[in-house]
Amino acid sequence: MGHLQQVDYSMEYLQEKGVYSLVDLLAAQIFFYKPEDPKAFLIEQLESIQRLRQSGSGGNAPSLFNDNDIESMFSMFSKNMETITIPQAKSALEAIGIFTPVSFDKQSYNKDEFIQLIKEQVQIRDQAILQ
């Protein structure tokens, strides 16, 4: 197997196993909370995720955002305060640590649709992390 094939295989493996989503979430949490001891914080977060996985309760991974936060994001990224475009939505998703490709079914989203889109993508990320 050539070097490029190995890199492609490795990246696919990390994506398939949810490692990218997990690292994105952990990095976002460190930037958001700015813990005094980042290593201890990471251990706590990983232990919390592990407990959720073991419980099989179908819970969500630790989250940084509630509906008010998502509404604020809409206001920050929307230029006309009525809709948000696909590039703006992609930027908003990246701002919360979601870098996986998203299939957009519309050219623009109103605030309620944007909130739903963000929640769906967070849920997809959580499923990848908790599997």
Stockholm file with secondary structure:
# STOCKHOLM 1.0

chainA/1-131         MGHLQQVDYSMEYLQEKGVYSLVDLLAAQIFFYKPEDPKAFLIEQLESIQRLRQSGSGGNAPSLFNDNDIESMFSMFSKNMETITIPQAKSALEAIGIFTPVSFDKQSYNKDEFIQLIKEQVQIRDQAILQ
#=GR chainA/1-131 SS CCHHHHHHHHHHHHHHTTHHHHHHHHHHHHHHHCCSSHHHHHHHHHHHHHHHHHHTCCCCCCCSCCHHHHHHHHHHHCSSSSCEEHHHHHHHHHHTTCCSCCCCCSSEECHHHHHHHHHHHHHHHHHHHHC
#=GC SS_cons         CCHHHHHHHHHHHHHHTTHHHHHHHHHHHHHHHCCSSHHHHHHHHHHHHHHHHHHTCCCCCCCSCCHHHHHHHHHHHCSSSSCEEHHHHHHHHHHTTCCSCCCCCSSEECHHHHHHHHHHHHHHHHHHHHC
//
